[in-house]
Amino acid sequence: MQVVEMKNRLVEKIKALEHEKSTLLEEVRQLREVVELSEKAKILENEVNKLKDEAKVLRERIPREFLRELEQIASTLLTEDKAEASSEECSSCEEEEFL
């Protein structure tokens, strides 16, 4: 009887340890992913900051009158894009009415 009880205890212990092992393996896998994503985020953040700094330096090197012209051109282009988008929406509405 004692041998059977010892065997059962060992079997239960093995099952518990196997379960704990699989749980820990999954946790380790997820933690590795978090570390990897965190490192990737840091790298991208550094790249973005460098690009922002470069853009700022380049903007400062452009004469003010050119910046104003660029802003006016950009504003005009945005206005034209909005007008085109609204006219496309209207033409699609008309097409739907025919159906």
BAKETOR-517444 format. One record per atom (N, C-alpha, C, CB): x, y, z. Coordinates in steps of 0.001 Angstrom, whole numbers, plus 500000, padded with zeros to 6 digits. Each point is the difference from the previous one (the first is absolute). Glycine has a CB too. Example, Ala and Ser with C-alpha at 12.3 -4.5 7.8 and 13.67 -1.06 7.14 Angstrom:
// residues 2
513190494310507800
499110501190500000
500900501200500000
498108498827501246
501542502223498034
500820501190500060
499230501090500730
501184499372497855
// end
This chain:
// residues 99
500807498802500000
499193501198500000
500855501269500000
498224498725501194
502802501281499586
500844501180500074
500661500287498663
500393499541502415
499949499424496876
500646500176498697
499017500625499017
501508498021500438
497253501552499577
498979500538499106
499758501473500320
498925497719499799
501016502634501464
499815501391500407
501180500855499563
498634499239501953
502566500257498210
501187500738499579
499983500221498493
501295499033501921
498298499917497367
499940500110498540
498970501062499606
500674497563499748
498156502415500865
498955500972499687
500450501428500299
498284498253500486
502383501932500644
500520501320500350
501011500488498967
499631499480502422
501240499621497155
501004500373499002
499344500345498662
501673498516501150
497320500708498471
499281500270498750
499330501373500077
499612497517499641
499741502796501490
499359501296500183
501029501120499995
498174498903501308
502942500850499334
501055501002500036
500526500270498591
500618499276502333
499557499668496886
500484500150498624
499003500803499181
501238497817500167
497470501874499976
498979500741499258
500018501476500390
498584497922499864
501526502349501428
500030501387500472
501231500736499447
498770499306502101
502358500020497915
501227500610499488
499930500234498492
501272498887501842
498142500171497429
499839500174498555
499093501182499699
500343497542499661
498584502582501122
499093501137499812
500721501319500296
498033498536500611
502704501489500500
500749501204500359
501038500339498934
499645499480502427
500993499497497029
501006500207498952
499359500622498773
501328498049500853
497536501428498711
499352500545498802
499522501430500245
499292497680499331
500226502591501873
499583501357500342
501195500952499965
498141499075501424
502960500503499154
501203500841500005
500568500201498603
500493499187502293
499470499790496886
500485500139498617
499174501040499244
500771497597500019
497917502386500180
499137500971499339
500282501413500523
498236498221499689
501948501896501608
500302501303500584
501329500542499470
498712499360502062
502288499783497848
501307500406499477
499867500454498551
501151498388501558
498072500884497644
499794500360498599
499372501395499892
499735497557499405
499237502681501407
499330501299499961
500907501123500499
497819498834500335
502960500890500701
500929501015500508
501070500340498968
499590499178502327
500869499823496948
500981500265498927
499399500902498938
501083497776500418
497638501977499245
499322500836499010
499893501443500493
498708497994499197
500963502170502087
499888501345500562
501342500720499939
498151499219501512
502920500085498849
501335500605499951
500344500380498567
500722498653502005
498991500460497059
500303500255498593
499214501208499486
500470497548499663
498243502517500661
499175501124499561
500444501303500649
498090498432499669
502303501497501585
500476501180500703
501274500541499346
498979499133502132
501934499982497528
501242500424499341
499708500600498632
501261498214501228
497804501180498043
499640500518498683
499385501389500128
499641497656499161
499508502533501857
499380501305500224
501056501055500316
497919498864500825
503072500784499972
501067500949500343
500782500400498754
500169498991502297
500147500034496873
500749500276498769
499203500932499090
501132497752500170
497573501945499652
499161500839499144
499838501403500575
498793497953499234
501076502128502083
499871501304500641
501253500834499764
498488499005501742
502679500373498363
501255500717499733
500076500461498551
501130498649501776
498458500491497291
500022500371498584
499053501167499728
500569497628499396
498242502330501195
499027501073499814
500541501310500570
498117498326500098
502475501615501079
500562501213500602
501125500586499145
499397499111502262
501448500021497185
501081500479499129
499424500672498758
501507498163500834
497439501224498587
499379500584498809
499329501338500326
499642497687499077
499728502403502086
499389501273500402
501066501074500143
498156498767501182
502957500878499455
501091500960500160
500547500440498655
500569498960502189
499610500081496913
500515500333498669
499030500914499256
501221497805499927
497479501880500151
499004500835499332
500016501415500574
498577497968499565
501566502152501743
500039501314500639
501209500794499514
498828499062502018
502326500278497939
501218500676499539
499842500440498547
501389498633501603
498052500512497577
499826500348498593
499000501142499824
500541497637499384
498372502345501392
499031501104499920
500657501326500376
498134498402500546
502723501552500461
500674501223500442
500956500533498938
499804499209502360
500666499919496774
500941500418498955
499283500571498777
501588498250500804
497100501519499094
499243500515498853
499605501445500284
499127497676499432
501096503214499599
499596501402500195
498487500106500243
501915500748498525
497691500208502300
498603500176500418
499043500161498811
500843501052502102
499558499713496879
499089500253498871
499674498703499250
500947502325499777
500017496754500150
499725498720499350
499029499163500833
502278500061498938
497860500008502369
499079499269500870
498575500496499817
501847499641501650
497996501676498266
498656500556499789
499419499518498678
500619502022501351
500204497978497601
499534499520498700
499585498527500075
501510501662498863
499308497534501811
499677498588500143
498689499792500760
502444499484499951
497344501304501099
498766499904500766
498804500360499133
501253500549502097
498890500479497063
498902500403499119
499706498916498972
500627502406500321
500426497014499122
499822498924499021
499320498806500651
502035500774498743
498413498846502441
499414498870500713
498538500269500304
502232499447500990
497453501765499419
498618500371500311
499129499898498755
500807501529501825
499716498955497056
499265499930498734
499758498556499594
501005502181499297
500021496999500824
499859498590499630
498977499295500886
502376499992499209
497637500290502066
499027499392500906
498579500416499647
501730499964501797
498094501298497861
498677500489499618
499527499298498734
500493502231501059
500395497625497974
499647499309498752
499662498535500260
501491501566498725
499274497771502133
499735498602500334
498630499838500641
502451499624500293
497192501300500601
498693499929500652
498883500201498984
501013500849502135
499186500066496932
498988500263498982
499817498779499112
500567502446500042
500536496921499574
499919498787499177
499295498880500740
502101500664498839
498214499183502424
499390498933500801
498501500208500118
502134499731501278
497435501502498939
498564500255500139
499295499813498667
500454501604501871
500178498765497017
499370499799498696
499931498524499649
500828502238499265
500161496983501147
499959498553499777
498887499371500813
502460499983499544
497328500498501669
498921499478500829
498661500309499350
501401500283502075
498450500925497380
498748500374499358
499743499151498769
500272502322500856
500757497432498340
499813499192498795
499670498564500362
501583501483498757
498977497996502327
499659498641500409
498574499957500526
502410499529500542
497143501569500091
498602500064500468
499061499963498815
500688501317502027
499651499432496901
499167500020498811
499934498628499351
500587502395499658
500544496899500316
500031498656499437
499107499062500776
502308500403499201
497670499738502114
499149499152500834
498539500273499734
501768499939501741
497881501342497972
498608500353499726
499508499318498723
500339502209501158
500536497633497857
499613499361498745
499738498522500187
501334501681498763
499304497708502233
499834498574500238
498694499804500691
502464499606500136
// end
